[in-house]
Amino acid sequence: MAFTLKGVAYVTGAGSGIGQHTAYSLARQGVRSFALLDRNAVAATVGELQKMAPDVSIQQFELDVTDEKAIDDSIAKTVQEFGRLDYAVNNAGIGGMIQTSDLIPKDDFEKVLAVNATAVWHCQRAQIRQMLTQNKLSTSYRSARGSIVNVASMYGLVAPPLNVPATAYATSKHAVIGLTRSDALQFAHRGIRINAIAPGYVMTPLVQKTMATRDMMETERKKVPLHRYSDMEEIADCIAFLHSDAASYMVGATLVADGGYSIV
């Protein structure tokens, strides 16, 4: 079914990569009110959105998602500006060292968990608190008080291979899926849908940089049944779908978009 999104979107990591293209996909589906967050400037994303939809309204936040107060304040300012929060995308994340546990410094491991897991919890907690205060967008049985999508990874479902020992990253993404399922169960009956997406290898700027210096990326590409990497728009479109009424019966799900990597 075709779908149209009406409401307010809140996207972390919106300055580039999956977050940036998620904003574009949401705009293509009808969203016109955005809160865009990134530790770097989101000017490029804002400029493209304004070209796509001249009537778009955007709140910009340059912040670190590990700053709990800043996250709470950004939610408050979003609601002050737009009146509500309908679609949240918790996408900001880092890769960390590609090393086994015996070689990872504690500080690096804890930093990856802080950004990829604890910060997602901070964001989701604030989003849930707001969504509980608002009514559904429509009277349709498919409508919800709000929808949250957490960006996990195929490495949140399977262990990374021997040649890509992304231990801290995989641990953090398993945590994201656990958080998604736990809160989805607690809040589904209160009108909030929470799901996750598990992308495989995506041609983000970070991956492109890695591919330029590591033979492992070509080795991994050959393992994907589709024999290619995803582009960012493909993952963004999956996220938009999860927010839509077309996915209204999906709760606590992890939508896998990895080209078949995890079924091999």
GIQUIZI-V344777 format. One record per residue. N is the residue number from 1. RES is the residue in one letter. SS is DSSP state (alpha for helix, beta for strand, coil for the rest). D_CENTER is the distance of its C-alpha to the mean C-alpha in whole Angstrom. Layout:
n:N res:RES ss:SS d_center:D_CENTER
n:N res:RES ss:SS d_center:D_CENTER
This chain:
n:1 res:M ss:coil d_center:23
n:2 res:A ss:coil d_center:22
n:3 res:F ss:coil d_center:20
n:4 res:T ss:coil d_center:20
n:5 res:L ss:coil d_center:17
n:6 res:K ss:coil d_center:19
n:7 res:G ss:coil d_center:18
n:8 res:V ss:beta d_center:16
n:9 res:A ss:beta d_center:12
n:10 res:Y ss:beta d_center:10
n:11 res:V ss:beta d_center:7
n:12 res:T ss:beta d_center:7
n:13 res:G ss:coil d_center:8
n:14 res:A ss:coil d_center:9
n:15 res:G ss:coil d_center:13
n:16 res:S ss:coil d_center:12
n:17 res:G ss:alpha d_center:11
n:18 res:I ss:alpha d_center:8
n:19 res:G ss:alpha d_center:7
n:20 res:Q ss:alpha d_center:10
n:21 res:H ss:alpha d_center:11
n:22 res:T ss:alpha d_center:8
n:23 res:A ss:alpha d_center:11
n:24 res:Y ss:alpha d_center:14
n:25 res:S ss:alpha d_center:13
n:26 res:L ss:alpha d_center:13
n:27 res:A ss:alpha d_center:16
n:28 res:R ss:alpha d_center:17
n:29 res:Q ss:coil d_center:17
n:30 res:G ss:coil d_center:19
n:31 res:V ss:coil d_center:17
n:32 res:R ss:coil d_center:19
n:33 res:S ss:beta d_center:18
n:34 res:F ss:beta d_center:15
n:35 res:A ss:beta d_center:14
n:36 res:L ss:beta d_center:12
n:37 res:L ss:beta d_center:12
n:38 res:D ss:beta d_center:12
n:39 res:R ss:coil d_center:15
n:40 res:N ss:coil d_center:17
n:41 res:A ss:coil d_center:18
n:42 res:V ss:coil d_center:16
n:43 res:A ss:alpha d_center:19
n:44 res:A ss:alpha d_center:19
n:45 res:T ss:alpha d_center:16
n:46 res:V ss:alpha d_center:18
n:47 res:G ss:alpha d_center:21
n:48 res:E ss:alpha d_center:19
n:49 res:L ss:alpha d_center:18
n:50 res:Q ss:alpha d_center:22
n:51 res:K ss:alpha d_center:23
n:52 res:M ss:alpha d_center:21
n:53 res:A ss:coil d_center:22
n:54 res:P ss:coil d_center:25
n:55 res:D ss:coil d_center:25
n:56 res:V ss:coil d_center:21
n:57 res:S ss:beta d_center:21
n:58 res:I ss:beta d_center:18
n:59 res:Q ss:beta d_center:18
n:60 res:Q ss:beta d_center:17
n:61 res:F ss:beta d_center:16
n:62 res:E ss:beta d_center:17
n:63 res:L ss:coil d_center:16
n:64 res:D ss:coil d_center:15
n:65 res:V ss:coil d_center:13
n:66 res:T ss:coil d_center:15
n:67 res:D ss:coil d_center:18
n:68 res:E ss:alpha d_center:18
n:69 res:K ss:alpha d_center:20
n:70 res:A ss:alpha d_center:18
n:71 res:I ss:alpha d_center:15
n:72 res:D ss:alpha d_center:18
n:73 res:D ss:alpha d_center:20
n:74 res:S ss:alpha d_center:17
n:75 res:I ss:alpha d_center:16
n:76 res:A ss:alpha d_center:20
n:77 res:K ss:alpha d_center:20
n:78 res:T ss:alpha d_center:18
n:79 res:V ss:alpha d_center:20
n:80 res:Q ss:alpha d_center:23
n:81 res:E ss:alpha d_center:22
n:82 res:F ss:alpha d_center:21
n:83 res:G ss:coil d_center:22
n:84 res:R ss:coil d_center:19
n:85 res:L ss:coil d_center:16
n:86 res:D ss:coil d_center:15
n:87 res:Y ss:beta d_center:11
n:88 res:A ss:beta d_center:8
n:89 res:V ss:beta d_center:5
n:90 res:N ss:beta d_center:4
n:91 res:N ss:coil d_center:3
n:92 res:A ss:coil d_center:7
n:93 res:G ss:coil d_center:9
n:94 res:I ss:coil d_center:12
n:95 res:G ss:coil d_center:14
n:96 res:G ss:coil d_center:17
n:97 res:M ss:coil d_center:21
n:98 res:I ss:coil d_center:21
n:99 res:Q ss:beta d_center:24
n:100 res:T ss:coil d_center:26
n:101 res:S ss:alpha d_center:26
n:102 res:D ss:alpha d_center:30
n:103 res:L ss:alpha d_center:29
n:104 res:I ss:coil d_center:26
n:105 res:P ss:coil d_center:27
n:106 res:K ss:alpha d_center:26
n:107 res:D ss:alpha d_center:24
n:108 res:D ss:alpha d_center:22
n:109 res:F ss:alpha d_center:21
n:110 res:E ss:alpha d_center:20
n:111 res:K ss:alpha d_center:18
n:112 res:V ss:alpha d_center:16
n:113 res:L ss:alpha d_center:15
n:114 res:A ss:alpha d_center:15
n:115 res:V ss:alpha d_center:12
n:116 res:N ss:alpha d_center:10
n:117 res:A ss:alpha d_center:12
n:118 res:T ss:alpha d_center:14
n:119 res:A ss:alpha d_center:12
n:120 res:V ss:alpha d_center:9
n:121 res:W ss:alpha d_center:12
n:122 res:H ss:alpha d_center:14
n:123 res:C ss:alpha d_center:11
n:124 res:Q ss:alpha d_center:11
n:125 res:R ss:alpha d_center:15
n:126 res:A ss:alpha d_center:15
n:127 res:Q ss:alpha d_center:13
n:128 res:I ss:alpha d_center:16
n:129 res:R ss:alpha d_center:19
n:130 res:Q ss:alpha d_center:18
n:131 res:M ss:alpha d_center:18
n:132 res:L ss:coil d_center:21
n:133 res:T ss:coil d_center:23
n:134 res:Q ss:coil d_center:22
n:135 res:N ss:coil d_center:24
n:136 res:K ss:coil d_center:22
n:137 res:L ss:coil d_center:22
n:138 res:S ss:coil d_center:25
n:139 res:T ss:coil d_center:27
n:140 res:S ss:coil d_center:26
n:141 res:Y ss:coil d_center:25
n:142 res:R ss:coil d_center:22
n:143 res:S ss:coil d_center:21
n:144 res:A ss:coil d_center:19
n:145 res:R ss:coil d_center:19
n:146 res:G ss:beta d_center:15
n:147 res:S ss:beta d_center:12
n:148 res:I ss:beta d_center:9
n:149 res:V ss:beta d_center:6
n:150 res:N ss:beta d_center:4
n:151 res:V ss:beta d_center:3
n:152 res:A ss:coil d_center:7
n:153 res:S ss:coil d_center:10
n:154 res:M ss:alpha d_center:13
n:155 res:Y ss:alpha d_center:15
n:156 res:G ss:alpha d_center:13
n:157 res:L ss:coil d_center:16
n:158 res:V ss:coil d_center:19
n:159 res:A ss:coil d_center:20
n:160 res:P ss:coil d_center:20
n:161 res:P ss:coil d_center:23
n:162 res:L ss:coil d_center:26
n:163 res:N ss:coil d_center:26
n:164 res:V ss:coil d_center:22
n:165 res:P ss:coil d_center:23
n:166 res:A ss:beta d_center:19
n:167 res:T ss:alpha d_center:20
n:168 res:A ss:alpha d_center:18
n:169 res:Y ss:alpha d_center:15
n:170 res:A ss:alpha d_center:16
n:171 res:T ss:alpha d_center:17
n:172 res:S ss:alpha d_center:14
n:173 res:K ss:alpha d_center:11
n:174 res:H ss:alpha d_center:14
n:175 res:A ss:alpha d_center:14
n:176 res:V ss:alpha d_center:10
n:177 res:I ss:alpha d_center:12
n:178 res:G ss:alpha d_center:15
n:179 res:L ss:alpha d_center:13
n:180 res:T ss:alpha d_center:12
n:181 res:R ss:alpha d_center:15
n:182 res:S ss:alpha d_center:17
n:183 res:D ss:alpha d_center:16
n:184 res:A ss:alpha d_center:15
n:185 res:L ss:alpha d_center:19
n:186 res:Q ss:alpha d_center:20
n:187 res:F ss:alpha d_center:19
n:188 res:A ss:alpha d_center:19
n:189 res:H ss:alpha d_center:23
n:190 res:R ss:alpha d_center:22
n:191 res:G ss:coil d_center:20
n:192 res:I ss:beta d_center:17
n:193 res:R ss:beta d_center:14
n:194 res:I ss:beta d_center:12
n:195 res:N ss:beta d_center:10
n:196 res:A ss:beta d_center:8
n:197 res:I ss:beta d_center:7
n:198 res:A ss:beta d_center:9
n:199 res:P ss:beta d_center:10
n:200 res:G ss:coil d_center:13
n:201 res:Y ss:coil d_center:15
n:202 res:V ss:beta d_center:13
n:203 res:M ss:coil d_center:15
n:204 res:T ss:coil d_center:13
n:205 res:P ss:alpha d_center:16
n:206 res:L ss:alpha d_center:16
n:207 res:V ss:alpha d_center:17
n:208 res:Q ss:alpha d_center:19
n:209 res:K ss:alpha d_center:21
n:210 res:T ss:alpha d_center:21
n:211 res:M ss:alpha d_center:22
n:212 res:A ss:coil d_center:25
n:213 res:T ss:coil d_center:26
n:214 res:R ss:coil d_center:26
n:215 res:D ss:coil d_center:27
n:216 res:M ss:alpha d_center:25
n:217 res:M ss:alpha d_center:22
n:218 res:E ss:alpha d_center:25
n:219 res:T ss:alpha d_center:26
n:220 res:E ss:alpha d_center:23
n:221 res:R ss:alpha d_center:23
n:222 res:K ss:alpha d_center:26
n:223 res:K ss:alpha d_center:24
n:224 res:V ss:coil d_center:22
n:225 res:P ss:coil d_center:24
n:226 res:L ss:coil d_center:23
n:227 res:H ss:coil d_center:24
n:228 res:R ss:coil d_center:22
n:229 res:Y ss:coil d_center:18
n:230 res:S ss:beta d_center:15
n:231 res:D ss:coil d_center:15
n:232 res:M ss:alpha d_center:12
n:233 res:E ss:alpha d_center:13
n:234 res:E ss:alpha d_center:13
n:235 res:I ss:alpha d_center:10
n:236 res:A ss:alpha d_center:9
n:237 res:D ss:alpha d_center:12
n:238 res:C ss:alpha d_center:11
n:239 res:I ss:alpha d_center:8
n:240 res:A ss:alpha d_center:11
n:241 res:F ss:alpha d_center:13
n:242 res:L ss:alpha d_center:11
n:243 res:H ss:alpha d_center:12
n:244 res:S ss:coil d_center:15
n:245 res:D ss:alpha d_center:18
n:246 res:A ss:alpha d_center:19
n:247 res:A ss:alpha d_center:16
n:248 res:S ss:coil d_center:18
n:249 res:Y ss:coil d_center:19
n:250 res:M ss:coil d_center:16
n:251 res:V ss:coil d_center:16
n:252 res:G ss:coil d_center:14
n:253 res:A ss:coil d_center:14
n:254 res:T ss:beta d_center:12
n:255 res:L ss:beta d_center:12
n:256 res:V ss:beta d_center:13
n:257 res:A ss:beta d_center:13
n:258 res:D ss:coil d_center:15
n:259 res:G ss:coil d_center:18
n:260 res:G ss:coil d_center:20
n:261 res:Y ss:alpha d_center:20
n:262 res:S ss:alpha d_center:19
n:263 res:I ss:alpha d_center:22
n:264 res:V ss:coil d_center:25
